[in-house]
């Protein structure tokens, strides 16, 4: 089992920045791939960015150039640096983890609220 704990959400004005963190504990060999999803009210949960344990990244087109995902394997922590935030980035952000060979995400954090005011 893997436990994921997010932190770093909050309220920020449009154009501002936030940095989310997600610390993994437990069977961390199951965290080959870690990612961030977000879900706005009334909308589906969408992938924002993902990163493999060797550093390969993937981003949703809506955040490319503004958000940066990174990870510290020694600390079993993944980060999401969010710059030039827009009101449409407002959502609950969830950390997720899976093994590389699996298509579905096995572990989820509890979520952290990000609110961007205009």
N, C-alpha and C positions, 0 to 999 in steps of 0.2 A: 504494500500500500504506500501511496505517496500523499503527503499533506502539502497543500499549497496555500500560502498566506500572502495576500496582497496588501500593499500600503501605498500611500502617496496621493490618493485622490483628493478632490476638494473643489473649491469654487475659484474660478479665475476669469479675468476679463478677456474678451476676444483679442487675439494677438499675443497673448501671454503664453507661458510655458508651465508644464508640470512634468514630473518624473515619477512614474509608477515603478514599484518594486514587487517582486514575487519570490518569496523564499520557499524552497522545496525541502522537505524532510521525509524520512522514511526510506523506502526502496528507491533511491534516486537513480539507480541504473535504469529505471523505467522512464527517465526524462530525456531520452535521446533528442526529442523535439519538444520545444516549449513555445508557447504562443500566447498572444493576447486577442481576445474577442471582445466585442462590445454589443450591448443591446439597449436601444432607446425604447421609450414607452410605446407599446403598440407595434413594435417592429421585431423582426427576427434577429437572432444572435448571429453576428457576422465576424469573420476573421479579419483582424486588423493587421497582424504581422506574426511571423513565426521565425524561429531560428533553430538550427540543428546544433548538436554538441560540437561540431567542427566549424561552426560559424556561418554556414550558409543561411541567407535570409530571404524572406518573401514578404511583400507588402501589398495591401489593398491599394488600388489605384487612387482612392480618395485621400490617402495619407502619405503617399510616396513623396519624398522631398521635404516633408514636415515632421514625420515621426521616425525615430531610430530605435530599433530593437537591438539589445546586446545581452550577453550573459557572462557570468563569472562562474565557471565550472567548479572552481575550488570552493566557492561559497554556495554552490547550488542555487544561484539567484539569477533571475532574468529581469531586465529593466526595459521600460518603454519611455524614452525621452520624447515628449510631445511639445513641439514648437509651433508658433503661428496658429494657435488654437482658434477654432471657429465655433459659433453656437451649435452648428450641426454635429460637432464632436461630442456634444453632451450625451452621456449614456452611462450605464453601469459597465465597467470594464472587468473582464474575467481573465484570469490566468489559467492556462491549460497545459497539459503535458501528455505525451504518448511515446510509445516505442516507435522507432523509425519505420519498422515493417508493418505497422498498423495504420489503417486509413482513418480510424475513428480515434477521438481523443478520450483517454481513459480517466483522466483526473482533472478536477476543476477546483478553483478557489471559490471563495464565498462572494467575491465581487467587491469593487470599490467604485463609488460614485464620482464621476467627473462632470462638473457643470460649468459651462462656458457662457458667460453673460455678454450680451451685445452692447 
